[in-house]
């Protein structure tokens, strides 16, 4: 059975607002390795829309100012994704599947599928 791993950027004082802090290269390296070790990324609509198309575009262009950011973009772009949403009409990422209902049931099902672990971040069904 695959593990379900929750990961999110958060500062020591509890801030997880991406507009209020800039992750260091070490943080990007850490999350790049988490993604490389995962077989599936799971997001809610809002987090997914923060990530796509930003990271896939960066992966294609290799336009990041640092190697750590380009490596993260490539890892993110290459990994299959599931986005839980009742309102998302379509997805821009070729590796993404939209699931509209059954969050608990679908996660339990995905855990049973053979493969690498599942990385989860920012899921609410909206």
Backbone as CSV, one residue per row, in Angstrom:
resi,resn,N_x,N_y,N_z,CA_x,CA_y,CA_z,C_x,C_y,C_z
1,UNK,0.842,-1.183,0.000,0.000,0.000,0.000,0.887,1.245,0.000
2,UNK,0.515,2.189,-0.867,1.275,3.431,-0.938,0.987,4.301,0.283
3,UNK,1.993,5.065,0.669,1.811,6.047,1.741,1.217,7.324,1.162
4,UNK,0.466,8.027,1.993,-0.052,9.346,1.666,0.746,10.341,2.504
5,UNK,1.489,11.220,1.841,2.379,12.157,2.516,1.856,13.575,2.302
6,UNK,1.619,14.296,3.394,1.186,15.691,3.309,2.408,16.589,3.462
7,UNK,2.554,17.558,2.564,3.684,18.483,2.624,3.222,19.867,2.212
8,UNK,3.670,20.867,2.956,3.323,22.251,2.640,4.445,23.165,3.138
9,UNK,4.686,24.257,2.418,5.654,25.261,2.879,5.035,26.033,4.038
10,UNK,5.729,26.072,5.141,5.256,26.846,6.288,6.466,27.363,7.054
11,UNK,6.417,28.607,7.470,7.529,29.185,8.223,7.435,28.770,9.691
12,UNK,8.492,29.012,10.437,8.497,28.648,11.861,7.410,29.357,12.656
13,UNK,6.988,30.529,12.189,5.925,31.248,12.908,4.531,30.920,12.371
14,UNK,4.437,29.900,11.509,3.141,29.428,11.051,2.617,30.048,9.769
15,UNK,3.411,30.840,9.085,2.967,31.479,7.849,3.071,30.489,6.681
16,UNK,1.976,30.319,5.961,2.027,29.470,4.762,1.481,30.202,3.542
17,UNK,1.544,31.525,3.566,1.086,32.375,2.474,2.233,32.546,1.472
18,UNK,2.046,32.024,0.264,3.116,32.069,-0.733,3.485,33.495,-1.151
19,UNK,2.642,34.464,-0.843,2.965,35.851,-1.189,3.770,36.542,-0.094
20,UNK,3.917,35.919,1.057,4.587,36.540,2.204,5.990,36.009,2.462
21,UNK,6.374,34.948,1.771,7.708,34.382,2.002,8.247,33.794,0.709
22,UNK,9.549,33.768,0.612,10.215,33.213,-0.550,11.018,31.994,-0.107
23,UNK,10.669,30.810,-0.608,11.422,29.612,-0.230,12.876,29.692,-0.695
24,UNK,13.761,29.146,0.107,15.179,29.104,-0.238,15.435,27.968,-1.235
25,UNK,16.638,27.944,-1.793,17.002,26.847,-2.695,16.953,25.513,-1.972
26,UNK,17.342,25.485,-0.698,17.281,24.243,0.072,15.855,23.714,0.170
27,UNK,14.894,24.604,0.352,13.493,24.187,0.427,13.047,23.641,-0.926
28,UNK,13.416,24.317,-2.010,13.057,23.794,-3.332,13.727,22.449,-3.586
29,UNK,14.968,22.287,-3.182,15.650,20.992,-3.334,14.917,19.899,-2.558
30,UNK,14.491,20.220,-1.340,13.768,19.255,-0.505,12.462,18.828,-1.180
31,UNK,11.678,19.799,-1.644,10.400,19.473,-2.276,10.602,18.805,-3.636
32,UNK,11.669,19.142,-4.332,11.977,18.449,-5.585,12.185,16.972,-5.327
33,UNK,12.928,16.646,-4.283,13.170,15.235,-3.961,11.881,14.543,-3.521
34,UNK,11.045,15.224,-2.736,9.746,14.650,-2.361,8.928,14.305,-3.606
35,UNK,8.893,15.220,-4.564,8.128,14.981,-5.786,8.742,13.843,-6.591
36,UNK,10.042,13.799,-6.698,10.694,12.712,-7.443,10.412,11.354,-6.814
37,UNK,10.274,11.333,-5.494,9.997,10.081,-4.787,8.517,9.702,-4.831
38,UNK,7.668,10.606,-5.288,6.224,10.365,-5.322,5.807,9.854,-6.704
39,UNK,4.726,9.106,-6.717,4.170,8.634,-7.973,2.954,9.430,-8.396
40,UNK,2.458,10.273,-7.476,1.237,11.026,-7.746,1.196,12.255,-6.849
41,UNK,0.791,13.385,-7.412,0.567,14.608,-6.650,-0.942,14.832,-6.572
42,UNK,-1.437,15.179,-5.381,-2.867,15.397,-5.177,-3.080,16.817,-4.667
43,UNK,-3.962,17.544,-5.355,-4.240,18.932,-5.006,-5.738,19.210,-5.028
44,UNK,-6.122,20.280,-4.372,-7.433,20.876,-4.563,-7.324,21.894,-5.681
45,UNK,-8.453,22.438,-6.102,-8.467,23.361,-7.239,-7.596,24.588,-7.019
46,UNK,-7.708,25.223,-5.862,-6.968,26.469,-5.647,-5.458,26.246,-5.678
47,UNK,-4.997,25.212,-5.018,-3.555,24.931,-5.035,-3.113,24.543,-6.436
48,UNK,-3.909,23.732,-7.111,-3.584,23.339,-8.486,-3.436,24.577,-9.374
49,UNK,-4.380,25.518,-9.248,-4.320,26.721,-10.086,-3.157,27.642,-9.731
50,UNK,-2.613,27.522,-8.532,-1.382,28.249,-8.184,-0.164,27.604,-8.865
51,UNK,-0.231,26.305,-9.037,0.915,25.548,-9.548,0.937,25.466,-11.080
52,UNK,-0.233,25.377,-11.687,-0.348,25.194,-13.136,-1.085,26.403,-13.710
53,UNK,-0.538,27.057,-14.711,0.528,26.659,-15.623,1.933,27.141,-15.237
54,UNK,2.081,27.777,-14.071,3.367,28.383,-13.710,4.531,27.388,-13.825
55,UNK,4.463,26.268,-13.098,5.596,25.336,-13.085,5.781,24.583,-14.397
56,UNK,4.715,24.100,-15.055,4.942,23.470,-16.360,5.557,24.422,-17.394
57,UNK,5.126,25.677,-17.382,5.733,26.652,-18.301,7.216,26.831,-18.002
58,UNK,7.546,26.915,-16.728,8.950,27.068,-16.345,9.757,25.831,-16.738
59,UNK,9.155,24.670,-16.614,9.844,23.432,-16.996,10.151,23.420,-18.490
60,UNK,9.184,23.827,-19.288,9.372,23.831,-20.738,10.446,24.827,-21.164
61,UNK,10.427,25.997,-20.563,11.358,27.068,-20.950,12.682,27.016,-20.206
62,UNK,12.708,26.271,-19.080,13.879,26.280,-18.195,14.281,27.727,-17.913
63,UNK,13.290,28.518,-17.536,13.450,29.963,-17.401,13.651,30.440,-15.970
64,UNK,13.789,29.535,-15.033,13.961,29.938,-13.637,15.326,30.570,-13.422
65,UNK,15.432,31.432,-12.421,16.714,32.078,-12.155,17.745,31.159,-11.491
66,UNK,17.306,29.993,-10.978,18.260,29.083,-10.327,18.037,27.651,-10.796
67,UNK,19.060,26.842,-10.637,18.967,25.421,-10.974,17.931,24.726,-10.097
68,UNK,17.869,25.091,-8.821,16.908,24.465,-7.905,15.475,24.665,-8.383
69,UNK,15.154,25.852,-8.863,13.808,26.119,-9.361,13.522,25.381,-10.659
70,UNK,14.498,25.324,-11.558,14.314,24.563,-12.793,14.144,23.080,-12.510
71,UNK,14.913,22.551,-11.556,14.782,21.141,-11.189,13.405,20.851,-10.593
72,UNK,12.923,21.757,-9.743,11.580,21.599,-9.170,10.543,21.603,-10.285
73,UNK,10.662,22.545,-11.205,9.698,22.651,-12.308,9.662,21.366,-13.132
74,UNK,10.821,20.812,-13.433,10.882,19.567,-14.216,10.250,18.401,-13.459
75,UNK,10.544,18.296,-12.165,9.972,17.214,-11.358,8.455,17.355,-11.276
76,UNK,7.989,18.561,-11.026,6.556,18.814,-10.936,5.864,18.467,-12.253
77,UNK,6.412,18.929,-13.352,5.800,18.725,-14.660,5.736,17.242,-15.036
78,UNK,6.721,16.467,-14.626,6.800,15.060,-15.014,5.899,14.136,-14.196
79,UNK,5.421,14.597,-13.061,4.693,13.729,-12.141,3.187,13.807,-12.396
80,UNK,2.516,12.650,-12.474,1.052,12.649,-12.625,0.375,13.357,-11.451
81,UNK,-0.771,13.990,-11.758,-1.490,14.766,-10.748,-2.965,14.406,-10.754
82,UNK,-3.573,14.496,-9.571,-5.019,14.415,-9.413,-5.445,15.703,-8.742
83,UNK,-6.483,16.335,-9.265,-7.016,17.539,-8.634,-8.481,17.260,-8.287
84,UNK,-8.815,17.482,-7.017,-10.181,17.315,-6.542,-10.897,18.655,-6.675
85,UNK,-11.950,18.678,-7.495,-12.692,19.921,-7.692,-14.078,19.625,-8.241
86,UNK,-15.044,20.356,-7.733,-16.396,20.300,-8.279,-16.613,21.384,-9.330
87,UNK,-15.687,22.358,-9.408,-15.906,23.517,-10.276,-14.909,23.652,-11.425
88,UNK,-13.833,22.940,-11.415,-12.815,23.055,-12.462,-13.315,22.371,-13.735
89,UNK,-13.457,23.151,-14.801,-14.003,22.609,-16.040,-12.987,21.819,-16.851
90,UNK,-11.757,22.309,-16.902,-10.721,21.590,-17.635,-9.372,21.872,-16.994
91,UNK,-8.380,21.089,-17.380,-7.031,21.253,-16.839,-6.064,21.514,-17.989
92,UNK,-5.049,22.299,-17.690,-4.054,22.643,-18.701,-2.916,21.630,-18.769
93,UNK,-2.753,20.864,-17.714,-1.620,19.955,-17.601,-1.987,18.581,-18.149
94,UNK,-1.165,18.060,-19.030,-1.445,16.774,-19.679,-1.425,15.600,-18.705
95,UNK,-0.770,15.751,-17.562,-0.645,14.673,-16.577,-1.669,14.779,-15.460
96,UNK,-2.756,15.513,-15.664,-3.712,15.772,-14.589,-5.066,15.144,-14.878
97,UNK,-5.636,14.551,-13.826,-6.989,14.013,-13.859,-7.820,14.766,-12.829
98,UNK,-9.035,15.171,-13.202,-9.943,15.849,-12.278,-10.879,14.808,-11.673
99,UNK,-11.008,14.852,-10.345,-11.947,13.998,-9.613,-12.974,14.938,-8.976
100,UNK,-14.236,14.697,-9.200,-15.282,15.618,-8.751,-15.918,15.246,-7.418
101,UNK,-15.883,14.009,-7.029,-16.533,13.588,-5.779,-15.710,12.509,-5.102
102,UNK,-16.133,12.145,-3.907,-15.553,10.991,-3.237,-14.105,11.137,-2.821
103,UNK,-13.761,12.255,-2.200,-12.381,12.503,-1.782,-11.832,11.335,-0.966
104,UNK,-12.507,10.954,0.095,-12.017,9.886,0.967,-11.914,8.576,0.207
105,UNK,-12.977,8.226,-0.511,-12.988,6.958,-1.239,-11.896,6.907,-2.300
106,UNK,-11.703,8.013,-3.007,-10.696,8.031,-4.068,-9.278,7.950,-3.504
107,UNK,-9.017,8.649,-2.408,-7.684,8.563,-1.786,-7.424,7.136,-1.319
108,UNK,-8.406,6.515,-0.681,-8.243,5.120,-0.250,-8.002,4.198,-1.441
109,UNK,-8.700,4.439,-2.549,-8.487,3.636,-3.759,-7.082,3.856,-4.319
110,UNK,-6.662,5.119,-4.402,-5.336,5.434,-4.939,-4.220,4.819,-4.094
111,UNK,-4.425,4.737,-2.801,-3.423,4.120,-1.926,-3.232,2.635,-2.252
112,UNK,-4.266,1.994,-2.759,-4.206,0.569,-3.078,-3.519,0.290,-4.419
113,UNK,-3.438,1.320,-5.279,-2.810,1.153,-6.582,-1.304,1.019,-6.382
114,UNK,-0.724,0.043,-7.044,0.715,-0.153,-6.911,1.469,1.047,-7.472
115,UNK,2.537,1.421,-6.798,3.354,2.528,-7.267,4.012,3.264,-6.119
116,UNK,4.630,4.360,-6.476,5.304,5.191,-5.484,4.279,5.928,-4.633
117,UNK,4.740,6.532,-3.549,3.864,7.211,-2.598,3.099,8.369,-3.238
118,UNK,2.074,8.830,-2.526,1.207,9.918,-2.961,1.553,11.153,-2.141
119,UNK,1.805,12.257,-2.815,2.133,13.517,-2.150,0.912,14.425,-2.209
120,UNK,0.453,14.886,-1.056,-0.773,15.658,-0.928,-0.465,17.064,-0.448
121,UNK,-1.147,18.040,-1.029,-1.001,19.408,-0.565,-2.214,20.248,-0.947
122,UNK,-2.855,20.830,0.033,-3.916,21.797,-0.211,-5.172,21.254,-0.865
123,UNK,-5.807,20.266,-0.270,-7.015,19.699,-0.864,-8.249,20.047,-0.047
124,UNK,-9.183,20.716,-0.681,-10.566,20.832,-0.200,-11.411,20.686,-1.449
125,UNK,-12.550,20.145,-1.335,-13.396,19.933,-2.505,-14.198,21.192,-2.782
126,UNK,-13.734,21.998,-3.764,-14.427,23.240,-4.101,-14.642,23.352,-5.594
